[in-house]
Amino acid sequence: MKITSTSTLILLSMLLLFSCMTPEQALQKGHYETALRLAAKQVENGKDVQNNQWIMQTSAAHIINRELESKKALVNSPKVKDWIKARKSYYKVLKHLWQVNTASHGAILTEYDNLCSIKKELDFKIVDYYYQRGMQQLDKFYKEGQKSDARSAYYQFDEAIKNGGKTYYNNLEDLKEESHQNGIVYYVGDRYIIGSSLFLKPLPSGADFEPDCDIDIDYGLHTYSTSTSSSSQSYSAEVVVGHEEVKDTSGQVTLRAIYEEVHATVTTTEVTVTASTWTEINSRDLTGQCTVSSHSFHTSVSDSCEEIEISGDDRAVPAGVSEQTCSELSIESQLSIQLDDEVERQLSGWF
């Protein structure tokens, strides 16, 4: 942000105003944060402690009342996300008050505790919201037998825990685990290497219950495609092609090199080979609980190599540059392994 000269003057004026202001003046003018800070500094330095403690307590009370009033709509909202916003704001104010309270040796402990109690009430309101929704979903599972309800309960209990729910309910972990176990979808198929996720697992060996899904993986054939991109660079150089005798005016004979200008073109071609395949997941719902739908996906991996071709006189080419070729068949062999690994990775992530 660009600060103009006018803005600078206003800022300096405000700084000068507050630097010359006493805690009493700041309180009278409604500058409660400034009054709190100035009074705390006085208390810390042992100056007029009793009066400055009163200024701190009064300022803190105003700050808290203003915070509560500004967040009233959020707290009274029917949406839990609004309650969480209000709680976050309360926490910021509490953090500031605690720093001041610590520096002043507990001068505003009562005011701090008041806001802390209000925040704790909001904490419980948030936790209880998730707890009650979790219980409703778990009860619905037991009544109707739908595993999706158990999974919903799991996530509600998890949110309750994330929001400090263990402070209020000591059975949250048990309820979360109960919901998890009841929400798992079990599958059978000709391949078990696709693994498992939180709510999708292979049917355990010797299980006394039926699987929910019958899953078959159809691995497609590998196909390969090649693309190229070329660029050329021209070079020239003077090279010695022989020598000739030269006689100076005194009759002395010396050898002088004979130069010839040679030219060459270096063409560099990047060869990119791409291996790809389609994989199909065929799923059959056996119990009405299967969450896996039939699906197919495309997977591809690529690798490149560089070919260099020199035309003309290679004496014009800089040192270190030489012709080279690459083997597409070698790349395809490497890509085949990479492609299989990538398919398995995508399968694991998809499940």
Secondary structure, 3 states (H helix, E strand, C coil): CCCCHHHHHHHHHHHHHHHHCCHHHHHHCCCHHHHHHHHHHHHHCCCCHHHHHHHHHHHHHHHHHHHHHHCHHHHCCCCHHHHHHHHHHHHHHHHHHHHHHHHCCCCCHHHHHHHHHHHHHHHHHHHHHHHHHHHHHHHHHHHHCCHHHHHHHHHHHHHHHHCCHHHCCCCHHHHHHHHHHHHCEEEEECCCCCCCCCCEEECCCCCCCCCCEEEEEEECCCEEEEEEEEEEEEEEEEEEEEEEEEECCCCCEEEEEEEEEEEEEEEEEEEEEEEEEEEEEEEEECCCCCCCCCEEEEEEEEEEEEEEEEEECHHHCCCCCCCECCCHHHHHHHHHHHHHHHHHHHHHHHC
